[in-house]
Amino acid sequence: MSDTATQGIRTVLHPVSDLTAAKAVYTALLGQPPQHDASYYVGFEAAGQHIGLVPGGGQHGMNGPVAYWHVPDLEAKLAEVTAAGATVKEPPHNVGDGRMVATVTDPDGNVLGLLQDW
């Protein structure tokens, strides 16, 4: 396996307009309360996946859910996918808890998330 091979999609972020209302729906859907509950982000762990709710998603450039591919080296994978034709939408940045994220768009404008845990 390549050093830049993905570890799969394990995180999906959903933009929401009403965090409280969305939290109630996702709590019912997943059958458990969130593991992270703050005014800026609500996160659930379910069946090995992380489901996140991001308030004001549209203002963060998210018009729908974004799937995040977990990678061992974000910078290397970003270089690899941009060399192949992807365009950087959101450059790498630290989102806390030892996580770096970035987003790119494919040639059709689909948004792909990249996530590296330190």
N, C-alpha and C positions, 0 to 999 in steps of 0.2 A: 504494500500500500504506500502511496506517495506521502511525503511529509505534509502535503497540503490537501490531502483527501478530506472530504467533509465527514463529520460524525453524525450526519442526518439532521432532519428538521426536528428540533426538540422544543422550540419556542415559537409561539404564535401570539402576536400583539394585535389587539382589537381596539380601534379608536372608538370612543364613546362620547356622547354629548352630555349624558347624565350618569356620573360615576356611581351614585347611590342606587339608581334604578338598575343599571347594568350589573352591579355587584349582586343584587338580589336574584336576578335572572341566572347568572352564572353559578351562584351558590346552589340554586335549585337544580340546574342542569348537571352540575358535577357532584352534587350530594355532599358537599363539604364547604366549610367557610374558607376564605382566602388565607394563605400563609403569610402574605405581605399585604397590609392594608394601610395605605397612606392617602393623603389628598391628591398626590401627584401620580399614584400608581397603585393598582390592586393586582396581586399575583396569586394564581392557584397552581398547585402541583397535582396533576391527575394522570394516572397510568403512565408515568415516566415522561410526561410532557409538562411544559410550563405554559400556562395560558395567562396572558397579561391584559389588563384593561388600562388604556391610556386616555385620560380626559382631554377633551379638545383636540382629538386626533387629527381632524381636518387642518387645523392650524399648524400641525407638525409635519405636514406633507403626506399624511396617511389618509387615503380615501377609502380604505377597506383594510381587512386584516393583512398583516405582513408576516410571512413565514421566515423564521431565522434559521439558517443553516449553521450549525456549530462547527467551528474549524479550529485546528490546533494553532494556526499562525494567521491571524487576520490580515496583516500587511502582505504576506506572501500570496494568500488567496485573492486579495483585492488586486494585486498586480497581475495575477494570472487571468482573472476574469475580465479585467479592463483590456488586457492585451488581446483577449479573444473577442472583444467588441462590446462589452458592457460599459455603461457610463456611471460614474460616481454620482449618486443622488445626495447622500449624506456621508461626509467623510468620517473616518474612524474617530470615536470619542468614548471616553470613560463614562459609564452610566452607574458606577458604584458597585459595591459588593464584588470587586475584582472582575468586572465585565467590560469588555470593549465591544462596541457595535459599529456597523456601517451599513449603508444600503446602496445598492446599485440598481440600474434598470437594464433589462435585456433589450435587444434591438426592437422589440415590439412595445416597449414601455412598461412591461411588468416589473414590479418592484420585488427585489430579492434581498433579504436581510442576511448579514454575516455576523456571527457572534463568537467571541473568544473569551473563555473563562481563564483567568490567570492561575 
